[in-house]
Amino acid sequence: NQFGDVIASGAAQFGNIKIIRGAQADTSITETVASGSAGIAIIKANQTERTMISPFVSENSLIYITPMTDTKGITPYIARQTAQEPIKGSRGSFTIQIPSSQLFDIKLNWIIVN
């Protein structure tokens, strides 16, 4: 339908779905390097963003985030998305942002779909 919901009866097949949960390490208070296509991000208290670096980010990637903690009405969103292009020297990444800093951490699940 117009909202992107699939309403059907019967059976469906989806091919080539791969979710890779790799290691991830914080490189700063606002940046994390991840080796997978799914993981956890934390926007730390008093910060407004978290950049996730992953080789699975492409220009056409769909990136979904889901809060795991109460956001107290704050809506996190994908502010930037950069494709992995080794020839040009760019690493794939996306930045999750919130409108203003908070006094609490916001923990999120994320997944990249290509």
Backbone as a printed PyTorch tensor [residue, N CA C, xyz], in Angstrom:
tensor([[[  0.8360,  -1.1870,   0.0000],
         [  0.0000,   0.0000,   0.0000],
         [  0.8820,   1.2520,   0.0000]],

        [[  0.2710,   2.4200,   0.1000],
         [  1.0150,   3.6790,   0.0360],
         [  1.9500,   3.9060,   1.2210]],

        [[  1.8050,   3.1020,   2.2940],
         [  2.6720,   3.2400,   3.4630],
         [  3.8490,   2.2660,   3.4370]],

        [[  3.9150,   1.4110,   2.4050],
         [  4.9940,   0.4350,   2.3040],
         [  4.7060,  -0.8730,   3.0130]],

        [[  3.4820,  -1.0450,   3.5310],
         [  3.1050,  -2.2850,   4.2020],
         [  2.7900,  -3.3610,   3.1690]],

        [[  3.2270,  -4.5720,   3.4390],
         [  2.8950,  -5.7010,   2.5880],
         [  1.7030,  -6.4070,   3.2090]],

        [[  0.6280,  -6.4450,   2.4650],
         [ -0.5870,  -7.1220,   2.9260],
         [ -0.8630,  -8.2290,   1.9240]],

        [[ -0.7210,  -9.4740,   2.3770],
         [ -0.8600, -10.5900,   1.4470],
         [ -1.2710, -11.8450,   2.1910]],

        [[ -1.7400, -12.7960,   1.4270],
         [ -1.9780, -14.1350,   1.9680],
         [ -1.2050, -15.1040,   1.1000]],

        [[ -0.8640, -16.2340,   1.6490],
         [ -0.0840, -17.1960,   0.8920],
         [  1.3420, -17.2500,   1.3850]],

        [[  2.2810, -17.4110,   0.4500],
         [  3.6870, -17.5790,   0.8030],
         [  4.5380, -16.5400,   0.0800]],

        [[  5.7190, -16.2980,   0.6220],
         [  6.6670, -15.3770,   0.0020],
         [  8.0690, -15.9270,   0.1930]],

        [[  8.9430, -15.5680,  -0.7250],
         [ 10.3390, -15.9620,  -0.6140],
         [ 11.2080, -14.7220,  -0.7300]],

        [[ 12.1990, -14.6530,   0.1060],
         [ 13.1680, -13.5790,   0.0680],
         [ 14.5320, -14.2130,  -0.0970]],

        [[ 15.2800, -13.7660,  -1.0700],
         [ 16.5870, -14.3630,  -1.3230],
         [ 17.7190, -13.4290,  -0.9450]],

        [[ 18.8470, -14.0140,  -0.6600],
         [ 20.0810, -13.2830,  -0.3980],
         [ 19.9940, -12.2880,   0.7550]],

        [[ 19.3120, -12.6480,   1.8090],
         [ 19.2950, -11.7900,   2.9900],
         [ 20.4280, -12.2330,   3.9100]],

        [[ 21.3510, -11.3120,   4.1510],
         [ 22.4810, -11.6240,   5.0180],
         [ 22.6040, -10.5320,   6.0660]],

        [[ 22.5930, -10.9280,   7.3060],
         [ 22.8230,  -9.9950,   8.4000],
         [ 24.1140, -10.4290,   9.0680]],

        [[ 25.0710,  -9.5500,   9.0750],
         [ 26.3740,  -9.8750,   9.6290],
         [ 26.5830,  -9.0290,  10.8770]],

        [[ 26.6210,  -9.7000,  12.0040],
         [ 26.8500,  -8.9970,  13.2780],
         [ 28.3150,  -9.2040,  13.6320]],

        [[ 29.1040,  -8.2170,  13.3310],
         [ 30.5360,  -8.3140,  13.5810],
         [ 30.9290,  -7.5780,  14.8380]],

        [[ 32.2170,  -7.4060,  14.9700],
         [ 32.7430,  -6.6630,  16.1170],
         [ 32.5740,  -5.1760,  15.8740]],

        [[ 32.5000,  -4.4270,  16.9610],
         [ 32.5070,  -2.9750,  16.8290],
         [ 33.2640,  -2.3710,  17.9890]],

        [[ 33.8970,  -1.2300,  17.7040],
         [ 34.7160,  -0.5690,  18.7240],
         [ 34.5510,   0.9380,  18.6120]],

        [[ 34.3460,   1.5820,  19.7390],
         [ 34.2690,   3.0390,  19.7690],
         [ 35.6580,   3.6110,  19.5430]],

        [[ 35.7770,   4.5460,  18.6030],
         [ 37.0550,   5.2010,  18.3520],
         [ 37.0860,   6.6100,  18.9460]],

        [[ 35.9040,   7.1020,  19.3270],
         [ 35.7990,   8.3890,  20.0320],
         [ 34.4350,   8.4290,  20.7190]],

        [[ 34.1140,   9.5320,  21.3420],
         [ 32.8270,   9.6500,  22.0370],
         [ 31.6560,   9.7060,  21.0500]],

        [[ 31.9490,   9.9940,  19.7530],
         [ 30.8820,  10.1040,  18.7630],
         [ 31.0570,   9.2010,  17.5490]],

        [[ 32.0360,   8.2810,  17.5840],
         [ 32.3020,   7.4500,  16.4070],
         [ 32.5640,   6.0020,  16.8010]],

        [[ 32.0040,   5.0840,  15.9970],
         [ 32.1930,   3.6530,  16.2090],
         [ 32.5360,   2.9920,  14.8820]],

        [[ 33.5150,   2.0980,  14.8860],
         [ 33.8410,   1.3000,  13.7130],
         [ 33.2260,  -0.0740,  13.9110]],

        [[ 32.4470,  -0.5080,  12.9200],
         [ 31.7670,  -1.8030,  12.9900],
         [ 32.1540,  -2.6480,  11.7770]],

        [[ 32.3440,  -3.9340,  11.9790],
         [ 32.6890,  -4.8220,  10.8700],
         [ 31.4540,  -5.5410,  10.3240]],

        [[ 30.2710,  -5.2370,  10.8690],
         [ 29.0610,  -5.9290,  10.4570],
         [ 28.0400,  -5.0260,   9.8010]],

        [[ 26.8950,  -5.6390,   9.4490],
         [ 25.7880,  -4.9090,   8.8230],
         [ 24.6600,  -4.6420,   9.8180]],

        [[ 24.8820,  -4.9580,  11.0790],
         [ 23.9080,  -4.6970,  12.1470],
         [ 24.6730,  -4.5440,  13.4490]],

        [[ 24.0860,  -3.7900,  14.3610],
         [ 24.7620,  -3.6130,  15.6400],
         [ 23.9950,  -2.6920,  16.5710]],

        [[ 24.7300,  -2.1590,  17.5300],
         [ 24.1640,  -1.2790,  18.5460],
         [ 24.9350,   0.0390,  18.5330]],

        [[ 24.2140,   1.1470,  18.6390],
         [ 24.8290,   2.4720,  18.7080],
         [ 24.3370,   3.1580,  19.9720]],

        [[ 25.1970,   3.9470,  20.5680],
         [ 24.8020,   4.7240,  21.7450],
         [ 25.1750,   6.1760,  21.5140]],

        [[ 24.1590,   7.0290,  21.5120],
         [ 24.4150,   8.4680,  21.5090],
         [ 24.5820,   8.8430,  22.9820]],

        [[ 25.7790,   9.2020,  23.3220],
         [ 26.1150,   9.4900,  24.7190],
         [ 25.4420,  10.7690,  25.2120]],

        [[ 25.2160,  10.8200,  26.5230],
         [ 24.6700,  12.0220,  27.1520],
         [ 25.5130,  13.2340,  26.7530]],

        [[ 24.8630,  14.3560,  26.5330],
         [ 25.4850,  15.6200,  26.1490],
         [ 26.0570,  15.6290,  24.7350]],

        [[ 25.7300,  14.6130,  23.9190],
         [ 26.1350,  14.5620,  22.5180],
         [ 24.8840,  14.5950,  21.6400]],

        [[ 25.0460,  14.9150,  20.3590],
         [ 23.8930,  14.9650,  19.4530],
         [ 23.9840,  13.9640,  18.3130]],

        [[ 25.0830,  13.1900,  18.2530],
         [ 25.2010,  12.2460,  17.1460],
         [ 26.1580,  11.1100,  17.4550]],

        [[ 26.0290,  10.0700,  16.6100],
         [ 26.9450,   8.9220,  16.6440],
         [ 27.1330,   8.5090,  15.1910]],

        [[ 28.3890,   8.4530,  14.7380],
         [ 28.7050,   7.9900,  13.3930],
         [ 29.1580,   6.5380,  13.4650]],

        [[ 28.5270,   5.7130,  12.6480],
         [ 28.8640,   4.2960,  12.5580],
         [ 29.5970,   4.0820,  11.2390]],

        [[ 30.8080,   3.5320,  11.3110],
         [ 31.5910,   3.2390,  10.1120],
         [ 31.4580,   1.7510,   9.8310]],

        [[ 30.9590,   1.4150,   8.6340],
         [ 30.7450,   0.0260,   8.2620],
         [ 30.9970,  -0.1410,   6.7620]],

        [[ 31.6930,  -1.2110,   6.3670],
         [ 31.9470,  -1.4280,   4.9420],
         [ 30.6860,  -1.8030,   4.1640]],

        [[ 29.5700,  -2.0050,   4.8460],
         [ 28.3310,  -2.4180,   4.1830],
         [ 27.4660,  -1.2480,   3.7330]],

        [[ 27.8710,  -0.0220,   4.0210],
         [ 27.0790,   1.1430,   3.6220],
         [ 27.3680,   1.4740,   2.1600]],

        [[ 26.2910,   1.5220,   1.3690],
         [ 26.4000,   1.9360,  -0.0290],
         [ 25.4880,   3.1400,  -0.2450]],

        [[ 25.5510,   3.6950,  -1.4380],
         [ 24.7160,   4.8510,  -1.7650],
         [ 23.2290,   4.5300,  -1.6350]],

        [[ 22.8560,   3.2870,  -1.9660],
         [ 21.4500,   2.8930,  -1.9580],
         [ 21.0400,   2.0810,  -0.7330]],

        [[ 21.8920,   1.9990,   0.2660],
         [ 21.5550,   1.2490,   1.4830],
         [ 20.3380,   1.8480,   2.1690]],

        [[ 19.5170,   0.9670,   2.7090],
         [ 18.4480,   1.3870,   3.6050],
         [ 18.9610,   1.1110,   5.0070]],

        [[ 18.9620,   2.1090,   5.8480],
         [ 19.4910,   1.9680,   7.1980],
         [ 18.3540,   2.2210,   8.1760]],

        [[ 18.1050,   1.2130,   9.0180],
         [ 17.0100,   1.2920,   9.9780],
         [ 17.5760,   1.3700,  11.3910]],

        [[ 16.9960,   2.2420,  12.1940],
         [ 17.4020,   2.3620,  13.5960],
         [ 16.1700,   2.2080,  14.4700]],

        [[ 16.3620,   1.5480,  15.6150],
         [ 15.2750,   1.3370,  16.5660],
         [ 15.8010,   1.6280,  17.9690]],

        [[ 15.2020,   2.5840,  18.6610],
         [ 15.6490,   2.8650,  20.0360],
         [ 15.4360,   1.6580,  20.9560]],

        [[ 16.3930,   1.4290,  21.8280],
         [ 16.3090,   0.3450,  22.8150],
         [ 16.0620,   0.9070,  24.2150]],

        [[ 16.1270,   2.2340,  24.3400],
         [ 15.8800,   2.9080,  25.6120],
         [ 14.8470,   4.0040,  25.3740]],

        [[ 14.2690,   4.4810,  26.4450],
         [ 13.3040,   5.5690,  26.3610],
         [ 14.0130,   6.8130,  25.8300]],

        [[ 13.5040,   7.3790,  24.7540],
         [ 14.1190,   8.5740,  24.1790],
         [ 13.4920,   9.8660,  24.7110]],

        [[ 12.5030,   9.7140,  25.5770],
         [ 11.8140,  10.8680,  26.1860],
         [ 11.2840,  11.8270,  25.1110]],

        [[ 10.7810,  11.2360,  24.0090],
         [ 10.1800,  12.0280,  22.9400],
         [ 11.1450,  12.5350,  21.8880]],

        [[ 12.4340,  12.2890,  22.0510],
         [ 13.4380,  12.6970,  21.0650],
         [ 13.4240,  11.6820,  19.9300]],

        [[ 13.4380,  12.1420,  18.6860],
         [ 13.4140,  11.2400,  17.5370],
         [ 14.7860,  11.1940,  16.8760]],

        [[ 15.4930,  10.0680,  16.9980],
         [ 16.7720,   9.9260,  16.2970],
         [ 16.5170,   9.6940,  14.8040]],

        [[ 17.4290,  10.1720,  13.9700],
         [ 17.2770,  10.0120,  12.5180],
         [ 18.6490,   9.8750,  11.8660]],

        [[ 18.6490,   9.3880,  10.6150],
         [ 19.8900,   9.2610,   9.8550],
         [ 20.1690,  10.6150,   9.2040]],

        [[ 21.2240,  11.2780,   9.6470],
         [ 21.5490,  12.6190,   9.1590],
         [ 22.4670,  12.5860,   7.9370]],

        [[ 23.3590,  11.5850,   7.8700],
         [ 24.3060,  11.4760,   6.7620],
         [ 24.5290,  10.0100,   6.4270]],

        [[ 24.8260,   9.7620,   5.1660],
         [ 25.1280,   8.4100,   4.7000],
         [ 26.1960,   8.5190,   3.6180]],

        [[ 27.3230,   7.8280,   3.8170],
         [ 28.4400,   7.8750,   2.8720],
         [ 28.7550,   6.4630,   2.4070]],

        [[ 28.8200,   6.2800,   1.1110],
         [ 29.0700,   4.9580,   0.5380],
         [ 30.5230,   4.5270,   0.7330]],

        [[ 30.6970,   3.2130,   0.8880],
         [ 32.0320,   2.6160,   0.9350],
         [ 32.5830,   2.6400,  -0.4860]],

        [[ 33.6580,   3.3860,  -0.7290],
         [ 34.2880,   3.4590,  -2.0470],
         [ 35.8020,   3.4110,  -1.8710]],

        [[ 36.3620,   2.1890,  -1.7720],
         [ 37.8020,   2.0590,  -1.5210],
         [ 38.6780,   2.7640,  -2.5560]],

        [[ 38.2490,   2.7940,  -3.8130],
         [ 39.0560,   3.4380,  -4.8540],
         [ 39.1870,   4.9380,  -4.5720]],

        [[ 38.1150,   5.5500,  -4.0850],
         [ 38.1490,   6.9750,  -3.7470],
         [ 38.6620,   7.2210,  -2.3320]],

        [[ 38.8700,   6.1450,  -1.5770],
         [ 39.3880,   6.2680,  -0.2250],
         [ 38.3450,   6.5750,   0.8300]],

        [[ 37.0480,   6.4510,   0.4810],
         [ 36.0220,   6.7390,   1.4810],
         [ 35.5310,   5.4590,   2.1450]],

        [[ 35.3380,   5.5490,   3.4390],
         [ 34.7950,   4.4300,   4.2020],
         [ 33.2840,   4.6070,   4.3010]],

        [[ 32.5730,   3.5020,   4.2460],
         [ 31.1290,   3.5580,   4.3990],
         [ 30.7740,   3.9820,   5.8160]],

        [[ 29.8050,   4.8780,   5.9310],
         [ 29.3850,   5.3160,   7.2570],
         [ 27.9920,   5.9210,   7.2020]],

        [[ 27.3920,   6.0140,   8.3740],
         [ 26.1460,   6.7560,   8.5260],
         [ 26.1650,   7.4010,   9.8980]],

        [[ 25.4760,   8.5170,   9.9980],
         [ 25.4360,   9.2700,  11.2480],
         [ 24.0120,   9.3370,  11.7540]],

        [[ 23.8280,   8.8910,  12.9940],
         [ 22.5360,   8.9850,  13.6740],
         [ 22.5770,  10.2720,  14.4820]],

        [[ 21.5280,  11.0680,  14.3500],
         [ 21.5300,  12.3610,  15.0280],
         [ 20.2220,  12.5740,  15.7980]],

        [[ 20.3050,  13.4220,  16.8060],
         [ 19.1200,  13.8880,  17.5330],
         [ 19.1420,  15.4180,  17.5070]],

        [[ 17.9720,  16.0650,  17.6280],
         [ 17.9120,  17.5210,  17.4880],
         [ 18.6950,  18.3090,  18.5420]],

        [[ 18.7970,  17.7920,  19.7500],
         [ 19.5260,  18.5070,  20.8030],
         [ 20.1100,  17.5010,  21.7890]],

        [[ 21.1860,  17.8900,  22.4510],
         [ 21.8140,  16.9830,  23.4050],
         [ 20.8930,  16.7490,  24.6010]],

        [[ 21.0550,  15.5830,  25.2120],
         [ 20.2270,  15.1870,  26.3510],
         [ 21.1380,  14.8450,  27.5350]],

        [[ 20.5520,  14.6910,  28.6920],
         [ 21.3220,  14.3460,  29.8930],
         [ 21.4230,  12.8400,  30.1060]],

        [[ 21.0110,  12.0610,  29.1040],
         [ 21.0020,  10.6030,  29.2140],
         [ 21.4760,   9.9880,  27.9010]],

        [[ 21.9900,   8.7440,  27.9770],
         [ 22.3900,   8.0050,  26.7810],
         [ 21.1470,   7.5040,  26.0470]],

        [[ 21.2250,   7.4540,  24.7180],
         [ 20.1840,   6.8400,  23.8970],
         [ 20.8100,   5.6500,  23.1870]],

        [[ 20.3010,   4.4650,  23.4710],
         [ 20.8210,   3.2240,  22.9020],
         [ 19.9040,   2.7810,  21.7630]],

        [[ 20.5190,   2.4110,  20.6100],
         [ 19.7440,   2.0410,  19.4290],
         [ 20.2790,   0.7740,  18.7800]],

        [[ 19.3920,  -0.0110,  18.2070],
         [ 19.7670,  -1.0780,  17.2880],
         [ 19.8330,  -0.4600,  15.8950]],

        [[ 20.7080,  -0.9700,  15.0510],
         [ 20.7420,  -0.5220,  13.6670],
         [ 20.9930,  -1.7040,  12.7460]],

        [[ 20.4810,  -1.5750,  11.5120],
         [ 20.6830,  -2.6100,  10.5070],
         [ 20.7650,  -1.9370,   9.1450]],

        [[ 21.6920,  -2.4250,   8.3190],
         [ 21.8670,  -1.9350,   6.9590],
         [ 21.2980,  -2.9760,   6.0120]],

        [[ 20.4190,  -2.5450,   5.1150],
         [ 19.8400,  -3.4480,   4.1230],
         [ 20.2980,  -2.9820,   2.7520]],

        [[ 20.9110,  -3.8910,   1.9970],
         [ 21.3560,  -3.5810,   0.6230],
         [ 20.5900,  -4.4320,  -0.3730]]])
